[in-house]
Amino acid sequence: MYMTRMELDRSRRATILALAFPNKLHGAIESSFSGERQRRLWRIDELNGKCYLLVVSEAKPDFSAAAAQFAPTPDCWETREYGTFLQRITVGSHWHFRLSANPTISHSREGEKRGKVYAHVTAEQQKNWLMQRAAKSGFRLKEDYEVVKRDTLTFYKGADRKRVTLGVCEYEGWLEVTDADLMRAALTNGIGRGKAYGLGLLTIAQRI
């Protein structure tokens, strides 16, 4: 596994469009890998006044073309090996986490095979959504975890300009690992819906 980070230049028109239409950024990410097209986890991060694209993948990418479109300079990206870090995760260890997700609930009517998906809209609903998924993802949330950002992302995709609306929720706080294998799966496979649009990527840091 690999983790790649690329600084984004928000003054560039291509970057502005990519941030407004995440399907465009998704396409640029997938074009950075050779072989069969797959869905990689990614996220937009804000850090110290700068904007970054973060990508987790099973293969090592070449972000040269993406950097030419979106970065301040061609070398504003780096890829690091992620597998060694994942192996450091142990039961009982504590980490600071960040997650951008699309918290939803599905309701189905009698006779329907697939339920209709609704977004959770209140902070309490959104916090409960993550709490319900924590155990299945191999961790226990500490009491001080918070919803630090809430937003609605609306854009159009495809030739028919299909409208896509996603509730975006950013979580931060501390967690304790309860199952190391499930935790690694959550870090590499993501949590929740909207993964093609920069949602679902969980990251951890600052082990104590």
C-alpha positions as CSV (number, residue, x, y, z in Angstrom):
1,M,0.0,0.0,0.0
2,Y,1.1,3.6,-0.7
3,M,0.0,7.0,0.5
4,T,0.5,10.0,-1.8
5,R,0.1,13.7,-1.0
6,M,0.1,16.5,-3.5
7,E,-0.3,20.2,-2.8
8,L,-3.0,21.9,-4.8
9,D,-2.8,25.4,-6.2
10,R,-6.2,26.9,-5.5
11,S,-5.5,29.9,-7.8
12,R,-5.5,27.7,-10.9
13,R,-8.8,27.4,-12.8
14,A,-8.3,23.7,-13.2
15,T,-8.0,23.2,-9.5
16,I,-11.1,25.4,-8.8
17,L,-13.1,23.3,-11.2
18,A,-11.8,20.0,-9.8
19,L,-12.7,21.0,-6.2
20,A,-16.2,22.0,-7.4
21,F,-16.6,18.9,-9.5
22,P,-14.9,16.0,-7.6
23,N,-15.7,13.5,-10.5
24,K,-13.1,15.5,-12.5
25,L,-10.5,15.1,-9.8
26,H,-11.4,11.4,-9.4
27,G,-10.6,10.9,-13.1
28,A,-7.3,12.6,-12.8
29,I,-6.4,10.4,-9.9
30,E,-7.3,7.2,-11.7
31,S,-5.3,8.3,-14.8
32,S,-2.2,8.5,-12.5
33,F,-2.2,4.7,-12.3
34,S,-1.3,2.1,-14.9
35,G,-3.3,-1.0,-15.5
36,E,-7.0,-1.7,-14.8
37,R,-9.1,1.2,-13.6
38,Q,-10.0,1.0,-9.9
39,R,-11.5,3.1,-7.2
40,R,-8.8,4.6,-5.0
41,L,-9.5,6.3,-1.7
42,W,-8.8,10.1,-1.6
43,R,-9.5,13.2,0.3
44,I,-8.9,17.0,0.3
45,D,-7.1,18.2,3.4
46,E,-6.5,21.8,4.7
47,L,-3.3,22.2,6.6
48,N,-1.5,25.4,7.7
49,G,-3.4,27.4,5.1
50,K,-2.5,25.1,2.2
51,C,-4.7,22.6,0.3
52,Y,-3.6,19.0,-0.3
53,L,-4.8,15.9,-2.1
54,L,-4.3,12.7,-0.2
55,V,-4.6,9.3,-1.9
56,V,-4.3,5.8,-0.6
57,S,-3.6,3.1,-3.2
58,E,-2.4,-0.5,-3.6
59,A,-0.1,0.6,-6.4
60,K,2.5,3.4,-6.7
61,P,1.1,6.2,-8.9
62,D,2.7,8.7,-11.2
63,F,1.2,12.1,-10.4
64,S,3.2,14.1,-12.9
65,A,0.2,14.8,-15.2
66,A,-2.0,15.6,-12.2
67,A,0.6,18.0,-10.8
68,A,0.9,19.7,-14.2
69,Q,-2.9,20.4,-13.9
70,F,-3.4,21.2,-10.2
71,A,-0.1,21.7,-8.3
72,P,1.9,24.9,-7.8
73,T,5.0,23.2,-9.3
74,P,5.6,19.8,-11.0
75,D,7.3,18.3,-8.0
76,C,4.7,19.2,-5.3
77,W,3.8,15.6,-4.7
78,E,5.4,12.6,-2.9
79,T,4.5,9.0,-2.4
80,R,5.4,7.0,0.7
81,E,5.1,3.3,1.5
82,Y,2.1,2.7,3.7
83,G,2.2,-1.0,4.5
84,T,4.9,-0.6,7.2
85,F,2.8,2.0,9.0
86,L,-0.2,-0.3,8.9
87,Q,1.7,-3.1,10.6
88,R,2.4,-0.8,13.5
89,I,-1.3,-0.8,14.5
90,T,-1.9,-2.9,17.5
91,V,-4.9,-3.6,19.8
92,G,-5.1,-1.1,22.6
93,S,-3.1,1.6,20.8
94,H,-4.5,5.1,20.7
95,W,-4.5,7.4,17.7
96,H,-5.7,10.8,16.6
97,F,-8.0,10.4,13.6
98,R,-9.5,12.4,10.8
99,L,-12.3,11.2,8.5
100,S,-14.3,13.0,5.8
101,A,-17.4,10.9,5.2
102,N,-21.0,10.9,3.8
103,P,-23.1,9.7,6.7
104,T,-26.4,8.2,5.4
105,I,-29.2,5.9,6.3
106,S,-31.2,3.6,4.0
107,H,-35.0,3.2,4.4
108,S,-36.8,0.6,2.3
109,R,-40.5,0.1,1.8
110,E,-42.2,-3.3,1.8
111,G,-41.5,-5.1,-1.3
112,E,-38.5,-3.0,-2.3
113,K,-35.1,-4.8,-2.7
114,R,-33.1,-1.6,-2.2
115,G,-33.9,1.2,0.2
116,K,-33.8,4.9,-0.5
117,V,-30.7,6.6,0.9
118,Y,-31.1,9.7,3.1
119,A,-28.4,11.9,4.5
120,H,-28.0,12.4,8.2
121,V,-28.4,16.2,8.7
122,T,-27.9,16.9,12.4
123,A,-24.5,16.7,14.2
124,E,-26.0,14.2,16.7
125,Q,-27.1,11.9,13.8
126,Q,-23.7,12.2,12.2
127,K,-21.9,11.4,15.4
128,N,-24.1,8.4,16.0
129,W,-23.5,7.2,12.4
130,L,-19.8,7.0,13.1
131,M,-20.3,5.4,16.5
132,Q,-22.3,2.6,14.9
133,R,-19.6,1.9,12.4
134,A,-16.7,2.1,14.8
135,A,-16.9,-1.5,16.2
136,K,-17.2,-3.0,12.7
137,S,-14.2,-1.0,11.7
138,G,-12.0,-2.2,14.6
139,F,-11.9,0.8,16.9
140,R,-13.6,2.5,19.8
141,L,-14.2,6.3,19.7
142,K,-13.0,8.4,22.7
143,E,-15.6,10.8,24.2
144,D,-14.0,13.9,22.8
145,Y,-14.4,13.1,19.1
146,E,-16.2,15.9,17.1
147,V,-17.9,16.9,13.9
148,V,-15.6,19.7,12.9
149,K,-17.1,20.5,9.5
150,R,-20.4,20.0,7.8
151,D,-21.2,20.8,4.2
152,T,-23.3,19.8,1.2
153,L,-21.6,19.0,-2.0
154,T,-23.6,19.4,-5.2
155,F,-22.3,18.9,-8.8
156,Y,-23.2,17.4,-12.1
157,K,-21.6,14.5,-13.9
158,G,-21.8,12.6,-17.1
159,A,-23.1,13.5,-20.6
160,D,-26.6,13.8,-19.2
161,R,-25.4,16.1,-16.4
162,K,-26.8,14.0,-13.6
163,R,-27.1,15.9,-10.4
164,V,-25.2,14.5,-7.4
165,T,-25.8,15.8,-3.9
166,L,-23.7,14.5,-1.0
167,G,-23.7,15.5,2.7
168,V,-20.1,15.9,3.8
169,C,-19.0,15.6,7.4
170,E,-15.5,15.9,8.7
171,Y,-14.7,14.1,12.0
172,E,-11.7,14.5,14.3
173,G,-10.8,13.1,17.6
174,W,-9.1,10.1,19.3
175,L,-9.7,6.4,19.0
176,E,-8.6,3.1,20.5
177,V,-7.9,0.1,18.3
178,T,-10.0,-2.9,19.3
179,D,-9.2,-5.2,16.3
180,A,-6.1,-4.5,14.3
181,D,-7.1,-6.3,11.1
182,L,-10.5,-4.6,10.9
183,M,-8.7,-1.3,11.6
184,R,-6.3,-1.9,8.7
185,A,-9.2,-2.7,6.5
186,A,-11.0,0.5,7.4
187,L,-7.8,2.5,6.6
188,T,-7.4,0.9,3.2
189,N,-11.0,0.4,2.1
190,G,-12.7,3.4,3.6
191,I,-15.9,4.0,5.6
192,G,-19.3,4.8,4.1
193,R,-20.5,6.0,0.7
194,G,-19.1,8.6,-1.8
195,K,-15.6,7.1,-2.1
196,A,-15.3,8.2,-5.7
197,Y,-15.9,11.8,-4.7
198,G,-13.2,12.1,-2.0
199,L,-15.2,10.7,1.0
200,G,-14.5,7.7,3.3
201,L,-10.8,8.0,3.8
202,L,-9.8,7.5,7.4
203,T,-6.3,8.5,8.5
204,I,-4.6,8.2,11.9
205,A,-1.5,9.7,13.5
206,Q,0.2,10.6,16.8
207,R,0.3,7.3,18.6
208,I,0.5,7.6,22.4
